[in-house]
Amino acid sequence: MPRTRQSSRRGPSSRRSRTDRAELTFSVSLVERLLRESGHARRLSQTVPILLTAILEFLTRRLLELASNEAQRRGAQRLITPELLDLTIYNNRLLSELFQSTTISQVAPEVRSSS
């Protein structure tokens, strides 16, 4: 008699996606598909898409957190705009190096003078 998988005994509710198991918001399957379709990754281990998804999610959260802080400092305007993201990246040395060849908006960031 063939052995049945344990997960089938527990029912369909026990099946969880890699995104859920890794407790991420961004889709691990989407990142893996984009890696494979782009031709950048011919052979991937099972953990690479999860790690890359976690890194992308962390960078996005950090960038939005810094942009939110900048929006609050500016007072009246509390919206995060592409220009505000540019300014946030420009004012952060590590993010500036990371995004040095990326254009977020066509507007040059206004440099804050340090007083």
C-alpha positions as CSV (number, residue, x, y, z in Angstrom):
1,M,0.0,0.0,0.0
2,P,1.5,3.4,-1.0
3,R,2.4,5.8,1.8
4,T,0.4,9.0,1.9
5,R,2.0,12.3,2.7
6,Q,1.5,13.6,6.2
7,S,0.2,17.0,4.9
8,S,-2.7,15.3,3.1
9,R,-3.9,13.9,6.4
10,R,-4.0,17.3,8.0
11,G,-6.1,18.8,5.2
12,P,-5.6,21.6,2.7
13,S,-5.4,24.3,5.5
14,S,-1.9,23.0,6.5
15,R,-0.4,24.0,3.2
16,R,1.4,27.3,3.4
17,S,3.3,29.2,0.8
18,R,7.0,30.0,1.1
19,T,6.1,33.6,1.6
20,D,3.9,32.7,4.6
21,R,6.5,30.4,6.1
22,A,9.2,33.0,5.8
23,E,6.7,35.6,7.2
24,L,7.3,38.0,4.3
25,T,5.0,40.4,2.5
26,F,6.6,40.3,-0.9
27,S,6.0,37.2,-3.0
28,V,8.8,34.7,-3.0
29,S,7.4,32.9,-6.0
30,L,7.3,36.2,-8.0
31,V,10.9,36.9,-7.2
32,E,12.0,33.4,-8.2
33,R,10.1,33.6,-11.4
34,L,11.6,37.0,-12.3
35,L,15.1,35.6,-11.5
36,R,14.6,32.6,-13.8
37,E,13.0,34.6,-16.6
38,S,15.7,37.3,-16.6
39,G,18.4,34.6,-17.1
40,H,20.4,35.9,-14.2
41,A,20.0,32.7,-12.3
42,R,20.3,29.4,-14.2
43,R,20.6,27.3,-11.1
44,L,19.1,28.4,-7.9
45,S,19.1,26.8,-4.5
46,Q,15.7,26.8,-2.7
47,T,16.8,29.5,-0.3
48,V,18.0,32.1,-2.8
49,P,14.6,33.5,-3.7
50,I,13.6,33.6,0.0
51,L,16.8,35.5,1.0
52,L,16.5,37.9,-2.0
53,T,12.8,38.6,-1.2
54,A,13.7,39.3,2.4
55,I,16.4,41.7,1.3
56,L,14.1,43.5,-1.1
57,E,11.4,43.8,1.6
58,F,13.9,45.1,4.2
59,L,15.3,47.7,1.8
60,T,11.8,48.9,0.9
61,R,10.6,49.1,4.5
62,R,13.8,51.0,5.5
63,L,13.5,53.5,2.6
64,L,9.8,54.1,3.3
65,E,10.6,54.6,7.0
66,L,13.2,57.2,6.2
67,A,11.0,58.9,3.7
68,S,8.2,59.0,6.2
69,N,10.5,60.6,8.8
70,E,11.5,63.2,6.2
71,A,7.9,63.9,5.3
72,Q,7.0,64.5,9.0
73,R,10.0,66.8,9.4
74,R,8.7,68.9,6.5
75,G,5.4,69.3,8.3
76,A,2.6,70.4,5.9
77,Q,3.2,67.8,3.3
78,R,2.9,64.3,4.7
79,L,2.8,62.4,1.4
80,I,5.7,60.3,0.3
81,T,6.4,61.4,-3.3
82,P,9.1,60.2,-5.8
83,E,11.0,63.5,-5.1
84,L,10.9,62.8,-1.4
85,L,12.3,59.3,-2.0
86,D,15.1,60.8,-4.1
87,L,15.9,63.3,-1.3
88,T,15.9,60.5,1.3
89,I,18.3,58.3,-0.8
90,Y,20.5,61.3,-1.6
91,N,20.8,62.2,2.1
92,N,21.7,58.6,3.2
93,R,25.2,57.6,2.3
94,L,24.6,53.8,2.1
95,L,21.3,54.2,0.1
96,S,23.0,56.7,-2.1
97,E,25.7,54.3,-3.0
98,L,23.2,51.4,-3.5
99,F,21.0,53.5,-5.8
100,Q,23.7,55.5,-7.6
101,S,22.6,54.3,-11.1
102,T,18.9,54.4,-10.4
103,T,16.5,57.2,-11.3
104,I,13.4,57.4,-9.2
105,S,12.1,60.8,-10.4
106,Q,13.2,63.3,-13.0
107,V,13.5,66.1,-10.4
108,A,16.9,66.7,-8.9
109,P,16.7,66.4,-5.1
110,E,17.0,69.7,-3.1
111,V,19.9,69.5,-0.8
112,R,19.2,70.5,2.7
113,S,21.8,72.8,4.2
114,S,23.1,71.7,7.5
115,S,22.9,74.6,10.0
